[in-house]
Amino acid sequence: MYTIYVKFKCLEGKREGFVERVRKEGILDKIRAEDGCLRYDYYYSESDTNELLLIEAWETKRHQEIHIGQPHMAQLRALKDGYIETTQLGEFELK
């Protein structure tokens, strides 16, 4: 299993709106239906109302690499401009 986290610093007051828009546009459903996707979930920080954490788990790193090139990911990247200030990526092992 290949697991990454994505830590977003959202623009002031835009965190929930971003997740709702991703859901409403159908992007979440498309990602979760991708071959090899085991988990794709957003989590809200309790201490920082502008912080958003995404946990992605894939069968393999190759599945995640293919995921990045999907058309709905281009849609997501364009959507981020109005909601996200910074993005930090990292890998870790979930057991």
N, C-alpha and C positions, 0 to 999 in steps of 0.2 A: 504494500500500500504506500502511496505517495501522498503526503499531507503538507499543505502550506497554510500560512495565515496571511491575511492582508489587513493591515491596520490603517483605517481611514481617519483623517482629521477632516470633519465636515465643516462646511461654511456655517456660520452661526444660525442655529435654528433649522437647519436643513436635513438633519440626520434621518428622522422618521419619514420625511417626504421623499428622500432618495430611495429608501427601501420600498416604500409604497409604490413609487413610480416603476421600479425594477419589477415588482410583482405585477402591477397593472399592465405593463407593456408585454407581459408574457415571457420576459427574459429568464426569470427564475425557473419556470416550467421547462423551457427549452434546455437550460443548462442541466437541470436535474435529470432530463431524459437522455442526455448524451451518453454514448457508450463509455463505460468505465467510471462514471461519476457515482461515488459512494455517499458523498455528503457535500452539501453546499449550503451553509447556514450563516446568517448574520446574527450578531450579538451586540447588545447595547451596553456601553459602560455605565455603571452606576455612579461613578465619581466624576465623569466628564460628559456632559450632555451633547458634546460635539464629536465624541469618539465612537467609532463603529468598527467592530471586528468581524472579519469573514474567515470562516474555517472551510477549507476545501479538502476533500479526501478523494483520491482517484486510485483505481486499480494499479496503475503504473504512471511513471513520470511521462511517458509517451502519450498516454491518454490526456493528461493535463496540457501538454504541448499542442496537441490537436485541438483541444478546447479553445485555446487562445486565438486560433485562426478562424473560428466560426463566425458567420455573419452577425449573429446576435451579440457577440462580444464587441464587434465594431459599434453596434448600437449602444451597448453599455458604456463603452469608452466615451462616446459623444455625449451621452447623458450625464456622465460624471462632471463635465465642465461647469454645470450650474449648481452642483451640490458639494463637490469634494475639493478641499484645499490641498491636502498632501496624501500620499499613499506610501506605505512601507510594507515590503514583502519579506517573508522569511519561511524557512522550512523547519519542520519538527516531526518527531515520531509520536504518533498516537498509539496507545496500546489498549 
